[in-house]
Amino acid sequence: MLSEQKGAQQIFEHLKEVILWRLENTQTPLKECPLKYTPSAYEESSLGDYIAKHSLNQEEIMALLLSLVTHVYPTFLRDVSVESENGVLYFFSQTRADQKNADPTAETLLYTIAGDHIPGRIAAIQFLQNNRLFNDLQVLHTAPTEKGEPAVRGKLLVYQDAFQEIVLGSTHIPKLSEEFPAQEIKTQMTWDDLILTESTLQKLQNSKMWLEHNDTLLEELGMKKRLKPGYRVLFYGAPGTGKTLAASLLGKYTGKSVFRVDLSVLVSKYIGETEKHLANLFNRAQKKDWILFFDEADSVFGKRTNVRDAHDKYANQGVSYLLQKIESYPGMVILASNYKDNIDTAFMRRFQSIINFELPKAKERLRIWKHNIPEKLEQHPSLKLEEIASKYVLNGSNIMNCIQDASLKALANKDRILTQAMVLESIKKEYHKEDKAF
């Protein structure tokens, strides 16, 4: 731990020395700075290991370290300004509420890389737009700026999962936010818990086969140039028929994380930010080989309506961009809809698989009842599950609600005996929730 801390401290001392050099050499290219980073000197820190692993160049090291100072060295810019007796960095940074400290912006990085040298600053702007830290590696990004403000005035930021990996050497699962419009979904259930028709289960197994063997098909069998990247699947069927569970199980049994995309959080007041957040999501998903699950997909991929105003036009542009990202994504994308006919026909041909999650018939309903009633509850002789499964049309989610409600009644009675009356009362409650006649 001490060597880890010492290594990180030395790396930020290197950043300070370079910036102090920059303040005295405003026209000199950064590549001519005599203060060279020596990877072998910092190998015992997670930060040093990351720099060495990706062979970061001087500009990339400056970008990474400046993005981290807000987290690990919050007085950095003030300390540099006091030591140099030069406050120019404050002009290129974002002052905090305390009016004493400041956080680096993209403009701070431009100055560190190029100083006052105009051609160098133009090259540095291209660096911000094209460098792998901001794109493929998905480590850095800049905060949006108000309309009319140059983009370089946005705060220089590091993604939280990248911060965890680079500084702490640990894995971080990103949380749902406007910046990251998705949330990981997991399940403790197994394939045995997913009770569907044989036809549906077979199609799911075909999707599982793609996840398990696609890399071999493309690389070893030489099909990479003949097949389009990725695998797009449509799950359609009534709510509560197992679409989300099926997506979770595909990830669980192939060792891949599944993220449910929530497009409702993507709307941004900043023009172009929606596309930026989508690009961030897909780039990170591609890097980690995630399965992306779009629930209620017909809200976005439904049949198009006429453009009525500028908002509609911008929304359609966002959808078009999303379609492009889905088509080029090399992993699995699952779209879920209650009704197949709700999906735009122009998009239907893009699916490699279309899977119908039917409402369970009496046979499947009986299996769901029997499989999920707690074994530690005694079933009263009056309880006729065959009769219940045959008579009452419920989906899997409905049945689980009924089992939960009836089981609580049995526990409240102290005797832990599940009766026909308890189950029927719970079914009646489910019917009334959906305005169905009991």
N, C-alpha and C positions, 0 to 999 in steps of 0.2 A: 504493500500500500504506500509506504514512504517513497519507494522508487517511482511508483506511478505518479504521485503528487509532484515529486521533484522534476520528473520528465516533462509534465505539463507546464510547470512553472517556467522551466527553461525555454519552452516553445513560445510562451507569451512574452518572455523577455526578448526573444529574437524578434517578435513582431514590433515591440516597442523600439528596439534599436533601428529597425528598418524605417519606421515612421519618423523617428528623430532624424535619420539620414535624409528622408524625403523632404522634411521641412527646411533643410539646408541646401537641398539640391533639387529645386523645383522644375528644372528643365531637362534633367538627366533621365534616360530610360531606366526602368527598374532592373532590366537585365544587366546594367552596368554597376548596380549596387555591389560593393565589395563584401557585404554581409550575406554570405551564402548559407542556406539551410543545409545542415548535415544530418541526414536521416539516421545514421548509425548512432548518433549521440542521444537519440530519444526513443530507442526501440522498446524500452520497458514501460511505456505509457500507451494506453489505448489510442490516444490521439496520434502519437508518433507512429504506432503500428498502422493506423488507417492511412496516414500520409504516405508511408512506405509502400503499403499494399497497392495503392492506386497510382504510385509514382507521380504525385502532384507536383506541378511546376511552381515557380515562385509566385506567379499571379494567383494560381489556385490556392496556394497556402495562405496568401494574404486574405483572399476572399473568405476562406473557411475560418481563419482565426478571428477576423473582424466580426463575423456573424456570431461567434461564440462568446465574445467579451461581455455582451449583455448578460449572459447567464453565469459566467464564472469569474469575471473581473469587471464588475459594473462601474468602477471608478477609473477605468483604463484611460479614456479620452481626456478626462480632467488631469490625471497624473501626467500624461504626456505633455499636455498644454502647460502645466506648471513647470515641469522639468525643462521644457524648451523655451519657456517664456514667449510662447507663440500660440495665440488662440485661433489660428486659421481653421483648425479642424472643426471648431464649433459652427463655423459657417456652412460646413458640409455635413453636419450631423443633425439629429433630432433631439432637441433639448427636452429633458424630462420636467415633470411638474415642479420638482424641487429647485429648478433653475440653476442647479449646480453641476449636475451630471448630464451626459448626453449619450445617445445610442447611435451606432454607425448606420449610415444609409448607403444606398448604392453609390451616391456621390462621394461619400467618404472613401469607398473602395476605388473609385475613378481617380481621386486625388492621390491615393497611396500608390497606384499603379503608374500614373502618368504625370502627376504634379500639375504644372500649368502648361505643359506641352500639348498644344491643340491636336496635332496629328495623333499623338499618343492617346489622348482622351477619346478620340473617335474610335481608335482601335480597341480601347477598353470598353466602350459601349457595345461593340460587336462581341467582345468577350462575355459581357453580361447576357447577351441574347443567345449566344450559341454554345457556351461552355458546358461541358458534361455535368458539372456540379449543379447547374440550373436545369438540366434536361435529363439525360439518361440516368445519372446517379441519383437524382431526386434528393439532393441534400439541401440546396439553398433556393430561396425565392425572395422577391421583394414585395413589400406591402403595397396595396393599391394607393394611388394618390387622388386627390380631388380633381374634378374636371378642370382642365387647363394647366395643371401642374405637370412638370416634366416627370416621367416615370422614375428617373434616377434619384428623385427626392424621397422615394419610398424607402422605408426602413429595411435594412438588410436582415433577413430572417433565416433561421435554420429549422427544418422540419423536426418535430419532436422525436419521431422514431429514429431519424438520423442522429440527433443529439444523443439519444440513449446509447446508440451503437458506438458512436465515435468517441464520446467523452467517458461514458460509464461502462462501455463494453457489454451492454445488455440489450435484450430485445424489447421493443415497445410496440404495442398494437395501437395504431392511431384511433382516436375517438371521433364520433360523428360531429361534424361541424360544417359551416359553409365552405371552409377551406378544403375539407375532406368529407364529401357527401356520401359516406358509406359507413357501415358498422358490421363488425364480424358477427356471424351467427354460428353457434355450435349446438350440438345435441349430445345427450348421454344415451340416446336410444340407438337401436340396432336395426338392421334390415328386417328382422323378425317382427319389429314393432310397426313397420310400415305395411299395412294390410291393403293391398290393391289387387286389381285383376291381374291374371297371368300375363296378358298382353302388355299392360302398362309396366309391369315389373321387368319384362324382357327388354322393352325399349330403354328402360333406365339402365339395365345391365350393358346395353350397347353403348350408352354414353359413358359408363364407367370404363369400358374397354378402350374408348378413345383416350381417356385420361391416362390410362396405364400404358398404352402401347403407341401413342402417336409419335413420340420422339424417335422410337425405333423405326417406325414406318417412314418418317421423313429422312432420318440420317442413314441408318443401316441399309434400308431398301431403296434409297435414292429418290424418294418421291417429293422432295422439298420443292423442286422447280415445277412440279406438275400439279400440286394441290395448293389451294388457297390457305392462308394461315387461319388457325382458330377453328372453333366448333361452336355453332350457335344453335341453341335448343329453345323451343317454345313449350312451356308447360301451360296447358289450359284446362279449366274446370272450375266448378263451383267453389266458393270459399270453404275451407275446412276439409279439403279432400287430400291433403298431404303434400302440396307443392313445395312449401318451405322446408318441411322435414326431408323430402327427397333431395333437395339441393344440399342440405346440411350433411346428409349421409354420403352423398357423392364425394364431398370434400373429406369427410371423416375417414372413409375407407380407401382413399387414394393419397392421404397425407397432404392435402392442400387446404389452405384457408379459404373460407367462403365469406364474401362480403356482400351484404344487401345494400344496394344503392338507393339512396333516398333523394330523388330529384327535386323534391319540394324545397330543400335547403340550398339549392344551387342559384336561386334568383339573387342577383347582385345589383346594387345600385350603380356599380361601376361598369361601364360599357366594356365588354370583352372579358370581364372577370369570370363569367360562366364558363367560357371556353378554356380559360386558364385553369380553373379548378378541375374541369373534366380531364384536361391534359395531365394534370398532376395525378389524378386518380388512376388513369389508365397507365401512365408511365410507372407508377409505383406498383400497380397490380402486375404489370408485365415483368418487372424486376423480381417480384416475389412469387410469380406464377400462381396468382390467386384465381379462384372462380368468382365471377361477378354475377350477382343475382338481382335482376330488376323486377321487383314485385309491382303488381298493378300496372304493368307495362302499357296497357291500352291508354292510360292517361297521357302518355307521351307518344307512343307509336300507333295510336289509333288513326282512323281515317281522317285525312286532312280536311280542314274547313277553309273557307275563303278568308283571305287576309282582310281584316276590317280596319285595323289601325297599326300604328308604328309598333305597339307592344306585340301584336300578333306577328308582325314581320320579324321582329327580333327573336321572338319565341321560336318561330319556324327555322330561323338561322341556327339557333342553338340546337334544335332537334337534328337538323342536317349535319351539324358538326358531330353530334353524338353518334349518329348513324355511321359516319366515316370512321370514328374511333372503334366502334363495335366491329365493323367489317375488317378492320386491319389488326384487331387484337389477336395475338397468336394463341391465347388460352381459351378457356370455355366461358361463354356468356349464356346465361339462362334468363329468358324473359318469361314472366308469369302473368297470365290474364285469366279473368273469369270466363271470357267468351272468345273463342277463336275468331269469330266473325268481326270482333272489334278491332283486330289488328289490320293495319293498312295492307292491302293485297300486294302492293309494290314491295313491301318488306318481307312477305311470306316466303318468297323464293330464296331468301338468304339463309333460311334455316336448314341445317343438316338433319335435324330431327324435330318432329312435332309429336308431343305426347299428351294424350287425353287422360286427365284425372277424373274418371267418372264418379258420380255419386255411388257409394257402395250399395250393392244389392243385398238381399236378405242374407245370402251366404256370407258375404264379407262383413255385414253388420254383426252377425252372430259371432264371427271370429274376433271382431273388435271387442264386443262385450266380454266374451270368455277370456280373452288374452289380458284384459286390463283391470278387471275386478280384483281387488287385493285378495291374495290367497289367505291372509290372516282374518278375513271376515267370513263368518259362517253364512251360507246361503240358506235362507228359509225354504222349506219344501214348497211354499206357495210361489216362489220365484220361478217363472217360466221364461227363460231367456230366448228359447226358440220362438215362442209366441210373440215376445216383445220385438225381436229382430224382424220377424215377418210382418208385423202389423204397423210398426212405427218407422217411417222413413226419416232417417237422421244421417248426417255426415259424420266422419270420424271425430271432428272437433265437438259436435253436439253430444255425441256419445260420451266423450271424455268429460264434458261438463256435467252430464247426468251422473256418471260414475262418481265424480268428485262430490257432488251435492248429496247423493244417496249415501255415500260412505260416511260423510260427516253426520248425517242423521243417525246412522247405525252406531257411530261412536258416541253420539250424544245420549243414546238410549242405554249406554253402559254395557249392554249384552253383546254388542258387536255382531248382531244378526241383521243381515240385509234381506228385506222383505220385498214382495211384489209391489205393495202399496208405496213404499219409499221410492222405488224406481219409477213407478208411474207418476208420482207427484213431481219428481225431477224432470221427467219427459214433458209433462204438462207445462212446467216452467219454461223449458226450452222452446216449445211450440208457441207460447204466448210471446216470448221475446221476438219471435219472427212473424208475429201476427198470423199464425196458422191455427186453424180450427183443430181442437184436440178431440 
